[in-house]
Amino acid sequence: MYNNMGSEYAKIIGEALKANKTLTHFSLCENKIGDEGAIVIGEALKHNDVLIHLGLGINNIGDEGAIAIGEALKHNNTLTYLYLSLIHISEPTRRTPISYAVFCLKKKKKKK
């Protein structure tokens, strides 16, 4: 999308993704959603059973947002591709749920 929409619009999109029953590919790359937006998207992922590809790269996502996404992926069984380039997470966070979740995504892709 590349619209620099920020976290307020991410909240609206998060609510839409919770109810989504058709959209399988979606990119929010380069929209400055930050941690607040990533947390909302993470919550939506817990309820979404359709989305397969999600782009969240280049969004000023830090530790809190990355952890929220990682936790959400523990509950999501359909997402197989997650683009997270250029997120700003600390070394300790890289060793927590987000790393585990990314590992699980890779494992899901290999099974298919």
Long-range contacts (C-beta under 8 A, 24 or more apart in sequence): 1-27, 1-28, 1-29, 1-30, 1-31, 2-29, 2-30, 2-31, 3-31, 4-30, 4-31, 4-32, 5-31, 5-32, 5-33, 6-31, 6-32, 6-33, 6-34, 6-37, 7-32, 7-33, 7-34, 7-36, 7-37, 7-40, 9-33, 9-37, 10-36, 10-37, 10-38, 10-40, 10-41, 11-36, 11-37, 11-40, 13-40, 13-41, 13-44, 14-40, 14-41, 14-43, 14-44, 15-44, 17-41, 17-44, 17-45, 17-47, 17-48, 17-51, 18-43, 18-44, 18-47, 18-48, 20-48, 20-50, 20-51, 21-50, 22-50, 23-50, 23-51, 24-50, 24-51, 24-52, 24-53, 25-51, 25-52, 25-53, 26-51, 26-53, 26-54, 26-55, 27-53, 27-54, 27-55, 27-83, 28-54, 28-55, 28-56, 28-59, 29-55, 29-56, 29-57, 29-58, 29-59, 29-83, 30-57, 30-58, 30-59, 31-59, 32-59, 32-60, 33-59, 33-60, 33-61, 33-65, 34-59, 34-60, 34-61, 34-62, 34-65, 35-60, 35-61, 35-62, 35-63, 35-64, 35-65, 35-68, 36-65, 37-61, 37-65, 38-64, 38-65, 38-66, 38-68, 38-69, 39-64, 39-65, 39-68, 41-68, 41-69, 41-72, 42-68, 42-69, 42-71, 42-72, 43-68, 43-72, 44-72, 45-69, 45-72, 45-73, 45-75, 45-76, 45-79, 46-72, 46-75, 46-76, 48-76, 48-78, 48-79, 49-76, 49-77, 49-78, 50-78, 51-76, 51-78, 51-79, 52-78, 52-79, 52-80, 52-81, 53-79, 53-80, 53-81, 53-83, 54-79, 54-81, 54-82, 54-83, 55-83, 56-82, 56-83, 56-84, 56-87, 57-83, 57-84, 57-85, 57-86, 57-87, 58-85, 58-86, 59-87, 60-88, 61-87, 61-88, 61-89, 62-87, 62-88, 62-89, 63-89, 63-90, 63-93, 66-93, 66-98, 67-93, 67-96, 67-97, 67-98, 69-98, 69-101, 70-96, 70-97, 70-98, 70-99, 70-100, 70-101, 70-102, 71-97, 71-101, 72-101, 73-97, 73-101, 73-102, 73-104, 73-105, 74-100, 74-101, 74-104, 79-105, 80-105, 80-108, 80-109, 80-112, 81-105, 81-109
